[in-house]
Amino acid sequence: MDPNQQPIQPQQPQQVHQSQQPQQYQPYQPTPPLASRPWHITKLVLHSLSIVFCIIGISIALAVNPTVLSLQVVWVAPEAAVVIIWSVAKFVTLCARGKKDQEQHREGFT
């Protein structure tokens, strides 16, 4: 060891004092995705196809056995009716909100 060199002192770990504040709960606030015009058009086309296929399904069931209470009609008609009602409700919703959605997107709101 060199006499001119000072011995190396081990460094003491520095204690960092942070104020212990409890974490506050912040509820999750999801932001709805922006629905673009092509997405609205796609939904309209898919719901239109859904209605067409439901009508075709009911027609095929009636063609197989024309009695209204046949097994084919009883199995197909309730599901098809629900799908048609759902799609018509979507059409009404999209048409009613169409203007409002376009105005909000123009203004930058979601």
Backbone bond lengths (Angstrom), bond angles and torsions (degrees), N, CA, C in turn:
res aa  C-N    CA-C-N  psi(-1)  N-CA   C-N-CA  omega(-1)  CA-C   N-CA-C  phi
1 M - - - 1.438 - - 1.513 108.82 -
2 D 1.288 115.68 138.68 1.457 122.75 -177.87 1.524 108.72 -80.05
3 P 1.357 118.73 133.79 1.466 119.91 -178.85 1.524 112.60 -66.74
4 N 1.321 118.35 -24.98 1.464 120.40 -179.67 1.540 111.73 -81.24
5 Q 1.278 116.05 -15.73 1.468 120.13 -177.64 1.525 108.98 -88.68
6 Q 1.305 114.86 133.96 1.458 119.97 179.84 1.523 109.17 -85.50
7 P 1.304 115.59 147.14 1.458 116.79 179.27 1.532 110.29 -67.05
8 I 1.293 114.41 145.60 1.459 120.16 -178.86 1.514 107.77 -80.05
9 Q 1.303 113.73 124.75 1.463 120.39 178.58 1.528 108.47 -89.32
10 P 1.313 117.24 132.89 1.471 117.12 175.58 1.522 109.88 -67.72
11 Q 1.291 115.19 137.21 1.462 119.30 -178.19 1.515 109.23 -78.36
12 Q 1.293 114.77 138.59 1.449 121.15 176.83 1.529 108.07 -82.06
13 P 1.323 117.27 136.43 1.468 117.76 177.26 1.520 109.93 -64.02
14 Q 1.297 114.08 131.92 1.462 118.90 -179.43 1.523 108.44 -81.10
15 Q 1.285 114.31 135.31 1.449 119.35 178.40 1.518 108.44 -91.91
16 V 1.294 113.84 126.54 1.453 119.78 179.70 1.519 106.98 -100.68
17 H 1.294 115.78 119.93 1.454 120.30 179.62 1.518 108.95 -99.15
18 Q 1.292 114.01 117.07 1.446 119.70 174.75 1.508 107.53 -116.27
19 S 1.289 113.38 142.49 1.460 115.78 178.67 1.525 108.29 -68.73
20 Q 1.275 116.00 131.39 1.453 121.58 -178.98 1.522 109.35 -84.36
21 Q 1.317 115.16 97.56 1.452 120.06 177.97 1.527 107.92 -106.48
22 P 1.295 116.14 134.37 1.474 117.08 178.22 1.527 110.01 -67.53
23 Q 1.323 114.65 142.19 1.459 118.50 177.97 1.516 108.93 -70.46
24 Q 1.308 114.16 133.77 1.456 118.79 179.32 1.521 109.11 -89.17
25 Y 1.307 114.58 140.95 1.463 120.62 179.59 1.517 109.70 -74.24
26 Q 1.310 116.00 125.96 1.458 121.44 176.11 1.528 107.48 -116.55
27 P 1.314 116.80 113.03 1.466 118.58 -177.51 1.523 111.26 -65.63
28 Y 1.305 114.93 147.55 1.462 121.60 178.65 1.516 109.69 -72.89
29 Q 1.303 115.80 124.64 1.464 120.74 178.51 1.520 108.57 -118.71
30 P 1.335 116.18 95.02 1.464 118.06 -177.73 1.520 111.15 -69.01
31 T 1.303 115.46 144.98 1.449 120.19 175.20 1.521 107.21 -99.99
32 P 1.316 117.63 128.32 1.464 119.43 -179.24 1.527 110.25 -67.86
33 P 1.309 116.96 142.80 1.465 119.32 178.95 1.527 110.62 -69.00
34 L 1.304 114.94 150.18 1.456 119.47 177.71 1.528 109.13 -74.16
35 A 1.296 115.79 131.18 1.463 121.06 177.69 1.521 107.63 -97.58
36 S 1.306 114.90 117.46 1.459 119.48 -177.25 1.531 110.25 -87.14
37 R 1.302 115.13 168.05 1.462 120.77 179.70 1.534 111.94 -61.59
38 P 1.339 119.36 -43.66 1.470 118.17 177.47 1.535 112.54 -60.65
39 W 1.328 117.39 -33.02 1.456 119.75 178.18 1.527 110.50 -66.80
40 H 1.332 117.14 -41.36 1.466 119.95 177.68 1.528 110.65 -63.05
41 I 1.309 116.89 -41.50 1.468 120.78 179.04 1.530 110.01 -64.20
42 T 1.324 116.99 -41.58 1.458 121.18 178.42 1.526 110.73 -61.45
43 K 1.331 116.80 -43.65 1.462 119.83 178.51 1.521 111.12 -63.08
44 L 1.327 117.57 -41.08 1.463 120.25 178.42 1.526 111.00 -62.00
45 V 1.329 116.71 -43.54 1.468 120.80 -179.27 1.526 110.37 -64.85
46 L 1.344 117.43 -44.58 1.460 120.33 -178.57 1.533 111.91 -66.33
47 H 1.326 117.29 -39.22 1.462 119.42 177.56 1.531 110.53 -69.11
48 S 1.322 117.12 -34.98 1.475 119.88 175.94 1.529 110.55 -63.24
49 L 1.335 115.74 -44.93 1.465 119.38 177.77 1.527 110.96 -63.28
50 S 1.307 117.05 -36.81 1.461 121.07 178.29 1.527 110.87 -61.19
51 I 1.321 116.36 -44.82 1.469 120.42 178.64 1.530 110.28 -63.93
52 V 1.324 117.00 -43.13 1.471 121.02 179.97 1.525 110.23 -61.46
53 F 1.344 117.20 -45.72 1.464 119.77 -179.53 1.521 112.10 -67.43
54 C 1.304 118.36 -32.29 1.472 120.60 175.64 1.530 110.70 -65.52
55 I 1.312 115.73 -43.35 1.475 119.71 178.77 1.526 109.76 -64.53
56 I 1.337 116.89 -40.12 1.469 120.38 177.57 1.525 110.14 -63.86
57 G 1.349 117.19 -41.75 1.461 120.70 179.72 1.511 112.28 -62.81
58 I 1.317 116.70 -43.58 1.472 120.14 177.58 1.525 110.21 -65.26
59 S 1.324 117.09 -39.63 1.473 120.82 178.97 1.522 111.08 -63.25
60 I 1.329 117.14 -42.83 1.474 120.13 178.99 1.524 110.15 -64.85
61 A 1.346 116.15 -42.41 1.473 119.14 179.11 1.514 110.81 -61.93
62 L 1.332 118.31 -39.05 1.465 121.41 178.28 1.527 111.30 -72.58
63 A 1.326 117.15 -30.29 1.469 119.94 179.16 1.524 111.06 -71.96
64 V 1.329 116.50 -34.49 1.461 120.05 179.69 1.521 110.34 -67.62
65 N 1.327 116.09 -45.48 1.462 121.15 179.68 1.523 107.04 -143.92
66 P 1.321 117.72 104.76 1.462 120.71 -171.63 1.527 116.01 -69.84
67 T 1.305 118.73 -8.28 1.460 117.49 177.68 1.522 109.11 -73.90
68 V 1.315 114.97 138.33 1.466 120.30 -173.47 1.525 111.50 -66.32
69 L 1.315 118.14 -30.24 1.459 120.42 -178.20 1.528 112.69 -96.51
70 S 1.322 117.39 22.94 1.465 119.31 177.78 1.535 109.38 -72.42
71 L 1.315 115.68 161.40 1.458 121.29 -176.61 1.535 111.74 -62.04
72 Q 1.322 117.17 -39.64 1.461 120.23 -179.17 1.524 111.41 -63.55
73 V 1.313 116.47 -45.15 1.469 120.57 -178.83 1.522 110.29 -68.05
74 V 1.331 117.30 -40.49 1.466 120.80 -179.19 1.530 110.44 -64.30
75 W 1.331 117.59 -33.79 1.460 120.26 179.93 1.522 112.30 -79.85
76 V 1.314 117.77 -34.27 1.468 120.93 -174.05 1.527 112.16 -89.13
77 A 1.307 118.22 -42.11 1.468 121.66 -170.63 1.535 114.57 -61.24
78 P 1.334 121.28 -43.85 1.470 118.52 -178.81 1.532 113.25 -62.68
79 E 1.337 115.99 -44.22 1.470 118.56 179.25 1.524 110.96 -65.64
80 A 1.312 115.93 -42.13 1.462 119.67 179.96 1.528 110.61 -64.81
81 A 1.317 116.76 -38.94 1.468 119.93 179.25 1.525 111.02 -64.70
82 V 1.327 117.06 -40.97 1.469 120.13 178.25 1.529 110.39 -63.41
83 V 1.328 116.53 -43.19 1.468 120.34 179.89 1.527 110.46 -64.52
84 I 1.310 117.07 -41.23 1.469 119.74 179.28 1.523 110.76 -64.95
85 I 1.330 117.02 -43.79 1.472 120.09 178.51 1.523 110.32 -62.04
86 W 1.340 116.53 -42.96 1.466 120.55 179.88 1.531 110.60 -62.44
87 S 1.316 117.05 -44.44 1.465 120.32 -178.16 1.526 111.61 -67.47
88 V 1.321 116.91 -39.37 1.474 119.65 177.35 1.529 109.83 -64.43
89 A 1.327 117.24 -40.26 1.464 120.24 177.38 1.529 110.64 -63.12
90 K 1.336 117.41 -38.11 1.469 120.64 176.46 1.524 111.04 -64.63
91 F 1.338 116.94 -40.67 1.462 120.25 177.31 1.524 110.57 -59.64
92 V 1.320 115.92 -47.17 1.460 120.02 -179.40 1.524 110.05 -61.51
93 T 1.333 116.88 -43.33 1.458 120.90 -179.98 1.521 111.29 -63.75
94 L 1.328 116.55 -45.98 1.466 119.36 -179.42 1.524 111.70 -64.60
95 C 1.327 116.74 -39.15 1.467 119.30 179.29 1.526 111.15 -69.51
96 A 1.324 116.65 -39.51 1.462 119.77 -179.23 1.523 111.46 -69.96
97 R 1.317 117.33 -36.25 1.463 120.55 -178.05 1.521 112.22 -91.09
98 G 1.317 118.15 -7.49 1.458 121.26 -175.39 1.510 113.12 -54.32
99 K 1.306 117.91 -51.93 1.459 121.62 -179.16 1.516 110.92 -66.24
100 K 1.312 116.90 -42.27 1.459 121.34 -178.37 1.530 110.30 -63.69
101 D 1.356 117.29 -43.96 1.456 120.94 179.53 1.519 111.30 -63.49
102 Q 1.343 117.22 -40.75 1.458 119.75 -179.74 1.521 111.10 -64.84
103 E 1.332 117.66 -39.72 1.445 120.49 178.40 1.520 111.34 -65.74
104 Q 1.320 117.52 -41.49 1.449 120.72 -179.20 1.524 110.84 -66.54
105 H 1.329 118.58 -39.82 1.444 119.96 -179.59 1.529 110.73 -68.65
106 R 1.315 116.25 -33.72 1.447 119.40 177.67 1.527 110.72 -66.02
107 E 1.336 116.37 -36.37 1.454 121.19 -177.49 1.524 111.73 -85.63
108 G 1.319 118.71 -9.68 1.445 121.33 177.73 1.511 113.87 95.67
109 F 1.318 118.59 6.32 1.454 120.88 177.81 1.520 109.03 -85.40
110 T 1.331 115.61 158.17 1.466 118.92 177.66 1.498 109.42 -98.24
